[in-house]
Each structure stands twice: as C-alpha cells, then as structure tokens.
Amino acid sequence: MKQAKRLQSLMLGALFMAAGMPSWAVVDSPGGPAVRQMTFQQPVTQIAAEINTLHNWMMGICLAIFFAVFGVMLYSIMKHRKSLGHKSASFHESTAVEIGWTIVPFVIIILMALPATRTVVAMKDTSNADLTIKATGMQWKWGYDYLKGEGEGISFLSNLSTPREQTMDHNVAKSDNYLIEVDNPVVVPVNKKVRIVTTANDVIHAWGVPSFGVKQDAIPGFVRDTWFRAEKVGVYRGQCYELCGKDHAFMPIVVNVVSDADYTKWVSDKKKEMAAMADDPNKTWTIDEMKVRGEKIYAANCVACHQANGKGVPGAFPALDGSAVVTGPKGPQIDILLNGKNAMPAWKSVLSDTDIAAVITYTRNSWSNKAQENIVQPAEVVAARK
C-alpha cells in the first residue's frame, strides 16, 4: 500500500512538472483528513467511537435490507417469468404479509433507534465539565474565552496562520497543513471533560472536530453547547462547517490535547503573556506608535473584509479609504467598532481598548485618508464604553 501511494505521488509529480506546475507530495494530516480517506477520521473520544459503530451498524442493516429486497425481486423475476410458462397470481389480500411487513420494519427501527438514542442523549449531556470554553465565530476567525476551570480568564483569537497571499500563490512552497493550521490553537488537558459553548458575532458558523465526534452551530444571539473528552494526546483539526461567507474555507479549528502537567504550564505561560500585553488605558500614545500597532491589528482582523488597500468589497463590505465615517469625527467610528453595525461585528469583547484605538488611528491616517481628528487614545475608547 505504501509503495502504491509513493508511486501515485511520483506519477502526479511528473504530471505537474510536465505541465509546468510545482508539485507537492500529498500526505496524511495527523489529527485531520487522510489521503483517500473513505470513512470517518480515527476517533479519540468515546462519543466519536460510538458514532463510528452506529454508522457501521446502520450501514450493515441497510445493506442487508438492500440485498434481501432486491434478491427476492431478482429471484421472482427470473424464476416466475412468462417465458417459462408462469402466470401471474390473482389475490386480494394476505393477512400474513400485512403482519410481516408491519412487524419486521418495526423491529428494524427499534434495533437502530435504541443505540442511536443512547448516543444522542450522551452527546447532549454537558453537565459536570472540568473545563468550559466559549468559541465565538466571526468572519473569518474564531475567538476563544476560557470561562470555567483551570485557565479561567484566558482569551485569544485564532486565525489561519498561513499568510493569505501565500494560500493563493501556487509558486510558494507550503506546509502540509497550510489551510488547516492556526496561530493560536485551543489547548485542553487529556481525559478531561471539556464543554464548548458556541455563539457568533455576525453570521452562522459551526464549530467541529471530526476526531471528537463534535459539531455544533454557532448562531448570533444564541448560546449553544457541546462537549468532548479526548482520550489521546495529540493535535486534532476541524473547520467551520457552515457556509459563512467568501473566506469560509479559511477559518480552521485546531485543538492541542496535552498532558495535565503540560496544560498547567501552558495556562501559566498564557496568563503571563496576557499580562505582558495588557496596556495602561491611561497611557498617552504618539501617532506613530498607534499607526504601527494599528497596522498589525488591521492585518489580523480587518483585511479580509476591508482589503489591504482599504477599498472593501463592493456590495458586501464598505471601503474605508475615503469613508465619511473614517475621515469625519472619531466618535461615530469608535462606536461602530465597539458595538458593531450591519455586517460589522462588535469588537468590544474581542479587542482591548488600546487595540481599538490603534486600528482606528491607522485607518484615519492610511491610504488617501487624512482625517482632521487623526489619533484616538485608549482613554477615549474607555470613555465610550460607559
């Protein structure tokens, strides 16, 4: 099998080279999809294992019904065809047949429903979780907040780690997981019940990891939940499973399952990192400092909709270059970033006051914009929140 895969990869590589295109060997993704995968990913939770078993069990029942029904049909057609001298029977009803095709389907339904119901009930039982994490979908990234358990208070954004221009450039060599790799993965301890609370800032998204047997819609204005208990250390991958816009394919989900000791260390390091990044909202920044910081915030959070040149997407996302909101008084722009408007999500729970001030300052001084009120300080954002 390995030799066959290698031969196929070599043949594909030769084909690409002949066509003048770069070639990359296609390999399995640990914790994600595999080459020529025909069934579910390898389960690492009990629920995922039960889903696989149910799938195989029900497929077996369906195949048995298929062969039984069509076997009888083919036998009847061949054995009782007119060319052999058979004549069709004429009868009105059969009590035995009526009872048979009522009881047999009922038994089949029970055989399928009982194990399925048990698994579905278990999937919905999010009680007594060791860790609770809120996953917020937004165009086009995930935001995570650790609400309860070890790590409470940690929050971060998770973006596709491959630069957007590289995902479209076929001449740039990429990693095997370039479309399913993120800059900040979710980290959880092994053999602990993790409750995932889902919601969204803008449109419907869906959080899911196939190896966990988990998929839950994230709907604006609603809070839904699911759970998993990973039984094996490793990196596991999923994606947004609801069509949420033009960059739907670029918001992967990565969960890093680690040992208890490694998780405790990660929590400690993450909190130190967050403390180091925390800014004094009363600090007065220079315009150059704000622009440098704002450019990074814009590239990470805004460029997908408003584009690097600030021109936006006509009919979908407004341009910032030359916008009356951006070049006018800064109060309305601060309010829009904090509370959102139309397709624009609210950023007050995602970005810090300093980050919001920085990205506003950047937009007011970029492209052709030369706003009269050209700098926003964090203290002004703090005041606008009240």
Contacts in CASP RR format, 6 or more apart in sequence:
PFRMAT RR
TARGET T0000
AUTHOR 0000-0000-0000
METHOD contacts of the structure
MODEL  1
MKQAKRLQSLMLGALFMAAGMPSWAVVDSPGGPAVRQMTFQQPVTQIAAE
INTLHNWMMGICLAIFFAVFGVMLYSIMKHRKSLGHKSASFHESTAVEIG
WTIVPFVIIILMALPATRTVVAMKDTSNADLTIKATGMQWKWGYDYLKGE
GEGISFLSNLSTPREQTMDHNVAKSDNYLIEVDNPVVVPVNKKVRIVTTA
NDVIHAWGVPSFGVKQDAIPGFVRDTWFRAEKVGVYRGQCYELCGKDHAF
MPIVVNVVSDADYTKWVSDKKKEMAAMADDPNKTWTIDEMKVRGEKIYAA
NCVACHQANGKGVPGAFPALDGSAVVTGPKGPQIDILLNGKNAMPAWKSV
LSDTDIAAVITYTRNSWSNKAQENIVQPAEVVAARK
5 35 0 8 1.000
9 25 0 8 1.000
9 26 0 8 1.000
12 23 0 8 1.000
12 26 0 8 1.000
13 23 0 8 1.000
16 22 0 8 1.000
16 23 0 8 1.000
17 23 0 8 1.000
21 170 0 8 1.000
22 170 0 8 1.000
22 171 0 8 1.000
22 173 0 8 1.000
24 173 0 8 1.000
24 174 0 8 1.000
26 35 0 8 1.000
27 35 0 8 1.000
27 176 0 8 1.000
28 34 0 8 1.000
28 35 0 8 1.000
29 176 0 8 1.000
29 177 0 8 1.000
29 180 0 8 1.000
29 237 0 8 1.000
30 234 0 8 1.000
30 235 0 8 1.000
31 41 0 8 1.000
31 42 0 8 1.000
31 211 0 8 1.000
31 234 0 8 1.000
31 235 0 8 1.000
31 236 0 8 1.000
31 237 0 8 1.000
32 41 0 8 1.000
32 180 0 8 1.000
32 210 0 8 1.000
32 211 0 8 1.000
32 236 0 8 1.000
32 237 0 8 1.000
32 238 0 8 1.000
33 41 0 8 1.000
34 41 0 8 1.000
39 52 0 8 1.000
39 55 0 8 1.000
40 48 0 8 1.000
40 51 0 8 1.000
40 52 0 8 1.000
40 55 0 8 1.000
40 210 0 8 1.000
41 210 0 8 1.000
41 211 0 8 1.000
42 211 0 8 1.000
43 49 0 8 1.000
43 51 0 8 1.000
43 52 0 8 1.000
43 211 0 8 1.000
43 213 0 8 1.000
44 211 0 8 1.000
44 212 0 8 1.000
44 230 0 8 1.000
44 231 0 8 1.000
44 232 0 8 1.000
44 236 0 8 1.000
44 257 0 8 1.000
45 211 0 8 1.000
45 212 0 8 1.000
45 213 0 8 1.000
45 214 0 8 1.000
45 228 0 8 1.000
45 229 0 8 1.000
45 230 0 8 1.000
45 231 0 8 1.000
46 229 0 8 1.000
46 231 0 8 1.000
47 119 0 8 1.000
47 122 0 8 1.000
47 123 0 8 1.000
47 212 0 8 1.000
47 213 0 8 1.000
47 214 0 8 1.000
47 228 0 8 1.000
48 210 0 8 1.000
48 211 0 8 1.000
48 212 0 8 1.000
48 213 0 8 1.000
48 214 0 8 1.000
50 115 0 8 1.000
50 119 0 8 1.000
50 122 0 8 1.000
51 119 0 8 1.000
51 213 0 8 1.000
53 115 0 8 1.000
54 115 0 8 1.000
54 116 0 8 1.000
54 119 0 8 1.000
57 112 0 8 1.000
57 115 0 8 1.000
58 112 0 8 1.000
58 116 0 8 1.000
61 108 0 8 1.000
61 111 0 8 1.000
61 112 0 8 1.000
65 108 0 8 1.000
79 86 0 8 1.000
80 86 0 8 1.000
123 226 0 8 1.000
123 227 0 8 1.000
125 227 0 8 1.000
126 195 0 8 1.000
126 225 0 8 1.000
126 226 0 8 1.000
126 227 0 8 1.000
128 193 0 8 1.000
129 148 0 8 1.000
129 193 0 8 1.000
129 194 0 8 1.000
129 195 0 8 1.000
129 227 0 8 1.000
130 149 0 8 1.000
130 189 0 8 1.000
130 192 0 8 1.000
130 193 0 8 1.000
130 194 0 8 1.000
131 146 0 8 1.000
131 148 0 8 1.000
131 149 0 8 1.000
131 150 0 8 1.000
131 151 0 8 1.000
131 188 0 8 1.000
131 189 0 8 1.000
131 192 0 8 1.000
131 193 0 8 1.000
131 194 0 8 1.000
131 195 0 8 1.000
132 146 0 8 1.000
132 147 0 8 1.000
132 148 0 8 1.000
132 149 0 8 1.000
132 194 0 8 1.000
132 195 0 8 1.000
132 197 0 8 1.000
133 144 0 8 1.000
133 145 0 8 1.000
133 146 0 8 1.000
133 147 0 8 1.000
133 186 0 8 1.000
133 188 0 8 1.000
133 194 0 8 1.000
133 195 0 8 1.000
133 196 0 8 1.000
133 197 0 8 1.000
134 144 0 8 1.000
134 145 0 8 1.000
134 147 0 8 1.000
134 196 0 8 1.000
134 197 0 8 1.000
134 198 0 8 1.000
134 199 0 8 1.000
135 142 0 8 1.000
135 143 0 8 1.000
135 144 0 8 1.000
135 186 0 8 1.000
135 196 0 8 1.000
135 197 0 8 1.000
135 198 0 8 1.000
135 199 0 8 1.000
135 207 0 8 1.000
135 218 0 8 1.000
136 142 0 8 1.000
136 143 0 8 1.000
136 144 0 8 1.000
136 145 0 8 1.000
136 198 0 8 1.000
136 199 0 8 1.000
136 200 0 8 1.000
136 201 0 8 1.000
136 218 0 8 1.000
136 350 0 8 1.000
137 143 0 8 1.000
137 198 0 8 1.000
137 199 0 8 1.000
137 200 0 8 1.000
137 201 0 8 1.000
137 202 0 8 1.000
137 205 0 8 1.000
137 207 0 8 1.000
137 218 0 8 1.000
137 240 0 8 1.000
137 251 0 8 1.000
138 200 0 8 1.000
138 201 0 8 1.000
138 202 0 8 1.000
138 205 0 8 1.000
138 345 0 8 1.000
138 350 0 8 1.000
139 201 0 8 1.000
139 202 0 8 1.000
139 203 0 8 1.000
139 244 0 8 1.000
139 245 0 8 1.000
139 247 0 8 1.000
139 304 0 8 1.000
139 305 0 8 1.000
139 345 0 8 1.000
140 160 0 8 1.000
140 240 0 8 1.000
140 244 0 8 1.000
140 245 0 8 1.000
140 247 0 8 1.000
140 248 0 8 1.000
140 250 0 8 1.000
140 251 0 8 1.000
140 304 0 8 1.000
141 157 0 8 1.000
141 158 0 8 1.000
141 159 0 8 1.000
141 160 0 8 1.000
141 251 0 8 1.000
141 301 0 8 1.000
142 157 0 8 1.000
142 158 0 8 1.000
142 207 0 8 1.000
142 240 0 8 1.000
142 251 0 8 1.000
142 253 0 8 1.000
143 155 0 8 1.000
143 156 0 8 1.000
143 157 0 8 1.000
143 158 0 8 1.000
143 350 0 8 1.000
144 154 0 8 1.000
144 155 0 8 1.000
144 156 0 8 1.000
144 157 0 8 1.000
144 158 0 8 1.000
144 184 0 8 1.000
144 186 0 8 1.000
145 153 0 8 1.000
145 154 0 8 1.000
145 155 0 8 1.000
146 152 0 8 1.000
146 153 0 8 1.000
146 154 0 8 1.000
146 155 0 8 1.000
147 153 0 8 1.000
147 197 0 8 1.000
150 189 0 8 1.000
150 263 0 8 1.000
150 264 0 8 1.000
150 267 0 8 1.000
151 267 0 8 1.000
151 270 0 8 1.000
151 271 0 8 1.000
153 271 0 8 1.000
154 267 0 8 1.000
154 270 0 8 1.000
154 271 0 8 1.000
154 274 0 8 1.000
155 274 0 8 1.000
156 184 0 8 1.000
156 270 0 8 1.000
157 184 0 8 1.000
157 300 0 8 1.000
157 301 0 8 1.000
157 350 0 8 1.000
158 182 0 8 1.000
158 183 0 8 1.000
158 184 0 8 1.000
158 185 0 8 1.000
158 186 0 8 1.000
158 253 0 8 1.000
158 254 0 8 1.000
159 182 0 8 1.000
159 183 0 8 1.000
159 184 0 8 1.000
159 300 0 8 1.000
160 167 0 8 1.000
160 179 0 8 1.000
160 181 0 8 1.000
160 182 0 8 1.000
160 183 0 8 1.000
160 250 0 8 1.000
160 251 0 8 1.000
160 252 0 8 1.000
161 181 0 8 1.000
161 182 0 8 1.000
161 183 0 8 1.000
162 174 0 8 1.000
162 175 0 8 1.000
162 178 0 8 1.000
162 179 0 8 1.000
162 181 0 8 1.000
164 250 0 8 1.000
164 303 0 8 1.000
164 304 0 8 1.000
166 172 0 8 1.000
166 174 0 8 1.000
166 178 0 8 1.000
167 174 0 8 1.000
167 178 0 8 1.000
167 179 0 8 1.000
167 250 0 8 1.000
175 181 0 8 1.000
177 237 0 8 1.000
179 249 0 8 1.000
179 250 0 8 1.000
179 252 0 8 1.000
180 237 0 8 1.000
180 238 0 8 1.000
180 239 0 8 1.000
180 252 0 8 1.000
180 254 0 8 1.000
181 252 0 8 1.000
181 254 0 8 1.000
182 252 0 8 1.000
182 253 0 8 1.000
182 254 0 8 1.000
185 235 0 8 1.000
185 254 0 8 1.000
185 255 0 8 1.000
185 256 0 8 1.000
186 253 0 8 1.000
186 254 0 8 1.000
186 255 0 8 1.000
186 256 0 8 1.000
187 255 0 8 1.000
187 256 0 8 1.000
187 258 0 8 1.000
187 263 0 8 1.000
187 266 0 8 1.000
187 270 0 8 1.000
188 194 0 8 1.000
188 230 0 8 1.000
188 255 0 8 1.000
188 256 0 8 1.000
188 257 0 8 1.000
188 258 0 8 1.000
188 263 0 8 1.000
189 257 0 8 1.000
189 258 0 8 1.000
189 259 0 8 1.000
189 260 0 8 1.000
189 263 0 8 1.000
190 230 0 8 1.000
190 231 0 8 1.000
190 232 0 8 1.000
190 233 0 8 1.000
190 257 0 8 1.000
190 258 0 8 1.000
190 259 0 8 1.000
190 260 0 8 1.000
191 229 0 8 1.000
191 230 0 8 1.000
191 231 0 8 1.000
192 229 0 8 1.000
193 227 0 8 1.000
193 228 0 8 1.000
193 229 0 8 1.000
194 227 0 8 1.000
194 228 0 8 1.000
194 229 0 8 1.000
194 230 0 8 1.000
195 225 0 8 1.000
195 226 0 8 1.000
195 227 0 8 1.000
196 207 0 8 1.000
196 214 0 8 1.000
196 216 0 8 1.000
196 225 0 8 1.000
196 226 0 8 1.000
196 227 0 8 1.000
196 228 0 8 1.000
197 223 0 8 1.000
197 224 0 8 1.000
197 225 0 8 1.000
198 205 0 8 1.000
198 206 0 8 1.000
198 207 0 8 1.000
198 216 0 8 1.000
198 217 0 8 1.000
198 218 0 8 1.000
198 219 0 8 1.000
198 223 0 8 1.000
198 224 0 8 1.000
198 225 0 8 1.000
198 226 0 8 1.000
199 218 0 8 1.000
199 219 0 8 1.000
199 220 0 8 1.000
199 221 0 8 1.000
199 222 0 8 1.000
199 223 0 8 1.000
199 224 0 8 1.000
200 218 0 8 1.000
200 219 0 8 1.000
200 220 0 8 1.000
200 221 0 8 1.000
201 220 0 8 1.000
201 345 0 8 1.000
201 346 0 8 1.000
201 350 0 8 1.000
202 220 0 8 1.000
202 244 0 8 1.000
202 343 0 8 1.000
202 345 0 8 1.000
203 220 0 8 1.000
203 242 0 8 1.000
203 244 0 8 1.000
203 245 0 8 1.000
204 217 0 8 1.000
204 218 0 8 1.000
204 219 0 8 1.000
204 220 0 8 1.000
204 242 0 8 1.000
204 244 0 8 1.000
205 217 0 8 1.000
205 218 0 8 1.000
205 240 0 8 1.000
205 242 0 8 1.000
205 244 0 8 1.000
205 251 0 8 1.000
206 215 0 8 1.000
206 216 0 8 1.000
206 217 0 8 1.000
206 218 0 8 1.000
206 240 0 8 1.000
206 241 0 8 1.000
206 242 0 8 1.000
207 214 0 8 1.000
207 215 0 8 1.000
207 216 0 8 1.000
207 218 0 8 1.000
207 226 0 8 1.000
207 240 0 8 1.000
207 241 0 8 1.000
207 253 0 8 1.000
208 214 0 8 1.000
208 215 0 8 1.000
208 216 0 8 1.000
208 238 0 8 1.000
208 239 0 8 1.000
208 241 0 8 1.000
208 253 0 8 1.000
209 228 0 8 1.000
209 236 0 8 1.000
209 237 0 8 1.000
209 238 0 8 1.000
209 253 0 8 1.000
209 255 0 8 1.000
210 238 0 8 1.000
211 236 0 8 1.000
211 237 0 8 1.000
212 228 0 8 1.000
212 230 0 8 1.000
212 236 0 8 1.000
212 255 0 8 1.000
213 228 0 8 1.000
214 226 0 8 1.000
214 227 0 8 1.000
214 228 0 8 1.000
215 226 0 8 1.000
215 241 0 8 1.000
216 224 0 8 1.000
216 225 0 8 1.000
216 226 0 8 1.000
217 224 0 8 1.000
217 242 0 8 1.000
218 224 0 8 1.000
218 242 0 8 1.000
230 236 0 8 1.000
230 255 0 8 1.000
230 257 0 8 1.000
232 257 0 8 1.000
233 257 0 8 1.000
233 258 0 8 1.000
233 259 0 8 1.000
234 256 0 8 1.000
234 257 0 8 1.000
234 258 0 8 1.000
235 254 0 8 1.000
235 255 0 8 1.000
235 256 0 8 1.000
235 257 0 8 1.000
236 254 0 8 1.000
236 255 0 8 1.000
236 257 0 8 1.000
237 252 0 8 1.000
237 253 0 8 1.000
237 254 0 8 1.000
237 255 0 8 1.000
238 252 0 8 1.000
238 253 0 8 1.000
238 254 0 8 1.000
239 249 0 8 1.000
239 251 0 8 1.000
239 252 0 8 1.000
239 253 0 8 1.000
240 248 0 8 1.000
240 251 0 8 1.000
240 252 0 8 1.000
240 253 0 8 1.000
242 248 0 8 1.000
244 251 0 8 1.000
246 313 0 8 1.000
246 316 0 8 1.000
247 304 0 8 1.000
250 304 0 8 1.000
258 266 0 8 1.000
278 352 0 8 1.000
279 352 0 8 1.000
279 353 0 8 1.000
279 354 0 8 1.000
279 378 0 8 1.000
280 378 0 8 1.000
281 353 0 8 1.000
281 354 0 8 1.000
281 378 0 8 1.000
281 379 0 8 1.000
281 381 0 8 1.000
281 382 0 8 1.000
282 378 0 8 1.000
282 379 0 8 1.000
283 354 0 8 1.000
283 378 0 8 1.000
284 377 0 8 1.000
285 354 0 8 1.000
285 357 0 8 1.000
285 358 0 8 1.000
285 375 0 8 1.000
285 377 0 8 1.000
285 378 0 8 1.000
287 361 0 8 1.000
287 365 0 8 1.000
287 374 0 8 1.000
287 375 0 8 1.000
290 357 0 8 1.000
290 358 0 8 1.000
290 361 0 8 1.000
290 362 0 8 1.000
290 375 0 8 1.000
290 376 0 8 1.000
291 358 0 8 1.000
291 361 0 8 1.000
291 362 0 8 1.000
291 365 0 8 1.000
291 366 0 8 1.000
293 354 0 8 1.000
293 355 0 8 1.000
293 358 0 8 1.000
293 362 0 8 1.000
294 355 0 8 1.000
294 358 0 8 1.000
294 359 0 8 1.000
294 361 0 8 1.000
294 362 0 8 1.000
295 362 0 8 1.000
295 366 0 8 1.000
297 351 0 8 1.000
297 355 0 8 1.000
297 358 0 8 1.000
297 359 0 8 1.000
297 362 0 8 1.000
298 306 0 8 1.000
298 359 0 8 1.000
298 362 0 8 1.000
298 363 0 8 1.000
299 308 0 8 1.000
301 347 0 8 1.000
301 350 0 8 1.000
301 351 0 8 1.000
301 359 0 8 1.000
302 359 0 8 1.000
305 312 0 8 1.000
305 313 0 8 1.000
305 316 0 8 1.000
305 317 0 8 1.000
305 343 0 8 1.000
306 312 0 8 1.000
306 317 0 8 1.000
306 318 0 8 1.000
306 319 0 8 1.000
306 320 0 8 1.000
307 313 0 8 1.000
309 321 0 8 1.000
309 367 0 8 1.000
310 319 0 8 1.000
310 320 0 8 1.000
310 321 0 8 1.000
310 363 0 8 1.000
310 366 0 8 1.000
310 367 0 8 1.000
311 319 0 8 1.000
311 321 0 8 1.000
312 318 0 8 1.000
312 319 0 8 1.000
312 320 0 8 1.000
316 343 0 8 1.000
317 343 0 8 1.000
320 326 0 8 1.000
320 363 0 8 1.000
320 366 0 8 1.000
320 367 0 8 1.000
320 369 0 8 1.000
321 366 0 8 1.000
321 367 0 8 1.000
321 368 0 8 1.000
321 369 0 8 1.000
322 367 0 8 1.000
322 368 0 8 1.000
322 369 0 8 1.000
323 369 0 8 1.000
325 332 0 8 1.000
325 333 0 8 1.000
325 336 0 8 1.000
326 333 0 8 1.000
326 363 0 8 1.000
326 364 0 8 1.000
326 369 0 8 1.000
326 371 0 8 1.000
327 364 0 8 1.000
327 369 0 8 1.000
327 370 0 8 1.000
327 371 0 8 1.000
327 372 0 8 1.000
328 371 0 8 1.000
328 372 0 8 1.000
328 373 0 8 1.000
329 373 0 8 1.000
330 360 0 8 1.000
330 364 0 8 1.000
330 371 0 8 1.000
330 373 0 8 1.000
330 376 0 8 1.000
330 380 0 8 1.000
331 380 0 8 1.000
331 384 0 8 1.000
333 360 0 8 1.000
333 363 0 8 1.000
333 364 0 8 1.000
334 356 0 8 1.000
334 360 0 8 1.000
334 376 0 8 1.000
334 380 0 8 1.000
334 381 0 8 1.000
334 384 0 8 1.000
335 384 0 8 1.000
336 344 0 8 1.000
337 344 0 8 1.000
337 347 0 8 1.000
337 348 0 8 1.000
337 351 0 8 1.000
337 356 0 8 1.000
337 359 0 8 1.000
337 360 0 8 1.000
338 346 0 8 1.000
338 347 0 8 1.000
338 348 0 8 1.000
338 356 0 8 1.000
338 381 0 8 1.000
338 384 0 8 1.000
338 385 0 8 1.000
339 346 0 8 1.000
339 348 0 8 1.000
340 346 0 8 1.000
340 347 0 8 1.000
347 356 0 8 1.000
348 356 0 8 1.000
348 385 0 8 1.000
351 359 0 8 1.000
352 378 0 8 1.000
353 378 0 8 1.000
353 379 0 8 1.000
353 381 0 8 1.000
353 382 0 8 1.000
353 385 0 8 1.000
354 378 0 8 1.000
354 381 0 8 1.000
356 376 0 8 1.000
356 378 0 8 1.000
356 381 0 8 1.000
357 376 0 8 1.000
357 377 0 8 1.000
357 378 0 8 1.000
357 380 0 8 1.000
357 381 0 8 1.000
360 376 0 8 1.000
361 374 0 8 1.000
361 375 0 8 1.000
361 376 0 8 1.000
363 369 0 8 1.000
364 371 0 8 1.000
364 373 0 8 1.000
364 374 0 8 1.000
364 375 0 8 1.000
364 376 0 8 1.000
365 371 0 8 1.000
365 374 0 8 1.000
END
